[in-house]
Structure formats: C-alpha cells, structure tokens
Amino acid sequence: MIRRTKYGNKKLEINGVKFDSKLESFCYDLLNKLKFEFEFQKKIILIDGFRYNKKAIRPITLTVDFVVKHNDIDYYIDIKGFATDVSKIKYKMLRYQLKDNPKTDVLWLHSQRAILQFLNNLKEEK
C-alpha cells in the first residue's frame, strides 16, 4: 500500500514494516543485508513534558529513522530528501543532548548514493 504525504514522499508497508519513504525502505534493506546492528524509528524525548499555569505541555520528541551501532559509536541517521525548518531545529536539539558523548554522530542522508557510500565506508572500517 502506497500513500502520498504533504512532502511528496510515498509511505509504504513491506512485510508488516511501515516506512515513510522508498528511500527509508532502501536503507532498511541495506542495513539488514550488510548485517549492521540498528534500531528503526527510535523515538527520542528532546524536552520533557511539563505543566504551565495548570495546563499540560507535551514533550518535544524526535523520531530518528535509524540508530546504527558500529565500533562502539552510535550513528543517528535520518533519511530525508530535504530538511524542514522544524527538523533542522530538532536535530540541533539532538546534537545538543549528545554533545558530551564523543561516541555519537548525527547524519542526514538524502539519496541512495549517499546511503550506499556511508554504509560501505562504515563496513570497511575496522
């Protein structure tokens, strides 16, 4: 089943797994083929929820497409054709949360070529 979104990407479901785009499903398949350890669509709380004047304010969250674990480094990867203003701010907030952890990296991969290049380079690292 394919469904278009407001940004023009096509959401799809393959073998019970829901993807936000074809590019995301490509990366998922490649990660499995190359036998990487990863988490898919990990939800991260950037700012906790709180109460303000007796009103509940929801937390600010970010769902990262992939967290790839390789050589003791966690790579937070988002698969995006282009970044919105909101996504740019949320990823700055994520980088701020991770700033004291040198064993992390935050990446945006925007094409099949970028995904292939990054994962092949990672696989070649010892």
Kinemage of the C-alpha trace (Angstrom):
@kinemage 1
@onewidth
@group {chain A} dominant
@subgroup {mainchain}
@vectorlist {calphas} color= white
{ca met a 1} P 0.000 0.000 0.000
{ca ile a 2} L 1.402 3.402 -1.014
{ca arg a 3} L 0.145 6.747 0.293
{ca arg a 4} L 1.440 10.228 -0.586
{ca thr a 5} L 2.246 12.765 2.126
{ca lys a 6} L 2.339 16.559 2.136
{ca tyr a 7} L 6.061 16.498 1.211
{ca gly a 8} L 5.514 14.239 -1.811
{ca asn a 9} L 7.180 11.117 -0.424
{ca lys a 10} L 5.288 7.839 -0.637
{ca lys a 11} L 4.627 5.970 2.602
{ca leu a 12} L 4.649 2.212 2.161
{ca glu a 13} L 4.445 -1.028 4.083
{ca ile a 14} L 6.629 -4.048 3.299
{ca asn a 15} L 6.328 -7.310 5.240
{ca gly a 16} L 4.471 -5.513 8.039
{ca val a 17} L 7.120 -2.794 8.410
{ca lys a 18} L 5.900 0.772 7.776
{ca phe a 19} L 8.252 3.173 6.010
{ca asp a 20} L 7.929 6.930 5.495
{ca ser a 21} L 9.554 6.719 2.042
{ca lys a 22} L 11.080 4.407 -0.544
{ca leu a 23} L 14.485 5.784 0.415
{ca glu a 24} L 13.913 4.768 4.039
{ca ser a 25} L 12.969 1.214 2.969
{ca phe a 26} L 16.108 1.105 0.778
{ca cys a 27} L 18.288 1.988 3.784
{ca tyr a 28} L 16.478 -0.561 5.996
{ca asp a 29} L 17.075 -3.348 3.453
{ca leu a 30} L 20.726 -2.380 3.018
{ca leu a 31} L 21.354 -2.300 6.776
{ca asn a 32} L 19.922 -5.818 7.041
{ca lys a 33} L 21.905 -7.113 4.046
{ca leu a 34} L 25.147 -5.703 5.427
{ca lys a 35} L 24.262 -7.152 8.867
{ca phe a 36} L 24.522 -3.898 10.823
{ca glu a 37} L 23.104 -3.687 14.337
{ca phe a 38} L 20.474 -0.928 14.312
{ca glu a 39} L 17.268 0.424 15.801
{ca phe a 40} L 14.498 1.555 13.466
{ca gln a 41} L 12.349 4.638 14.109
{ca lys a 42} L 13.650 5.337 17.609
{ca lys a 43} L 11.664 7.985 19.473
{ca ile a 44} L 13.783 10.428 21.486
{ca ile a 45} L 12.466 12.971 24.005
{ca leu a 46} L 14.227 16.277 23.388
{ca ile a 47} L 12.384 18.254 26.094
{ca asp a 48} L 10.244 16.605 28.768
{ca gly a 49} L 6.589 17.457 29.109
{ca phe a 50} L 5.651 19.869 31.911
{ca arg a 51} L 2.803 21.853 33.409
{ca tyr a 52} L 2.406 25.577 32.815
{ca asn a 53} L -0.423 27.504 34.515
{ca lys a 54} L -2.170 24.192 35.228
{ca lys a 55} L -2.005 23.199 31.551
{ca ala a 56} L -0.145 20.124 30.398
{ca ile a 57} L 2.518 20.874 27.802
{ca arg a 58} L 3.509 17.857 25.746
{ca pro a 59} L 7.132 16.824 25.387
{ca ile a 60} L 9.076 17.710 22.253
{ca thr a 61} L 10.097 14.478 20.559
{ca leu a 62} L 12.071 13.396 17.531
{ca thr a 63} L 11.778 10.051 15.795
{ca val a 64} L 15.135 9.151 14.287
{ca asp a 65} L 14.895 6.829 11.280
{ca phe a 66} L 17.904 4.687 12.292
{ca val a 67} L 20.393 4.384 15.127
{ca val a 68} L 23.248 2.272 13.767
{ca lys a 69} L 25.705 0.830 16.275
{ca his a 70} L 29.179 0.222 14.854
{ca asn a 71} L 32.604 0.098 16.562
{ca asp a 72} L 31.136 1.493 19.832
{ca ile a 73} L 29.718 4.526 18.013
{ca asp a 74} L 26.001 5.288 17.702
{ca tyr a 75} L 25.122 6.903 14.361
{ca tyr a 76} L 21.777 8.734 14.445
{ca ile a 77} L 20.636 8.722 10.831
{ca asp a 78} L 17.692 10.471 9.254
{ca ile a 79} L 16.709 9.734 5.679
{ca lys a 80} L 15.377 12.942 4.138
{ca gly a 81} L 15.077 14.339 0.659
{ca phe a 82} L 15.167 17.808 2.214
{ca ala a 83} L 15.087 19.246 5.717
{ca thr a 84} L 12.254 21.401 7.026
{ca asp a 85} L 12.848 24.291 9.422
{ca val a 86} L 11.342 22.217 12.252
{ca ser a 87} L 13.570 19.209 11.533
{ca lys a 88} L 16.658 21.456 11.490
{ca ile a 89} L 15.800 22.777 14.963
{ca lys a 90} L 15.033 19.313 16.346
{ca tyr a 91} L 18.327 17.948 15.076
{ca lys a 92} L 20.184 20.862 16.676
{ca met a 93} L 18.451 19.923 19.927
{ca leu a 94} L 19.517 16.283 19.473
{ca arg a 95} L 23.112 17.334 18.853
{ca tyr a 96} L 22.945 19.456 21.996
{ca gln a 97} L 21.788 16.417 24.009
{ca leu a 98} L 24.621 14.307 22.578
{ca lys a 99} L 27.363 16.980 22.791
{ca asp a 100} L 29.123 15.357 25.752
{ca asn a 101} L 29.150 11.890 24.174
{ca pro a 102} L 32.012 11.642 21.655
{ca lys a 103} L 30.834 8.183 20.595
{ca thr a 104} L 27.881 9.527 18.616
{ca asp a 105} L 27.315 11.124 15.233
{ca val a 106} L 24.181 12.662 13.712
{ca leu a 107} L 23.671 12.431 9.942
{ca trp a 108} L 21.169 13.256 7.227
{ca leu a 109} L 21.372 11.006 4.182
{ca his a 110} L 19.408 12.307 1.211
{ca ser a 111} L 19.935 9.783 -1.599
{ca gln a 112} L 20.599 6.114 -2.338
{ca arg a 113} L 24.121 7.079 -3.368
{ca ala a 114} L 24.777 8.818 -0.008
{ca ile a 115} L 23.376 5.818 1.892
{ca leu a 116} L 25.486 3.326 -0.089
{ca gln a 117} L 28.625 5.409 0.303
{ca phe a 118} L 28.192 5.909 4.049
{ca leu a 119} L 27.337 2.268 4.847
{ca asn a 120} L 30.082 0.857 2.616
{ca asn a 121} L 32.647 3.177 4.255
{ca leu a 122} L 31.398 2.105 7.672
{ca lys a 123} L 31.589 -1.574 6.750
{ca glu a 124} L 35.213 -1.168 5.629
{ca glu a 125} L 36.241 0.374 8.984
{ca lys a 126} L 37.855 -1.992 11.432
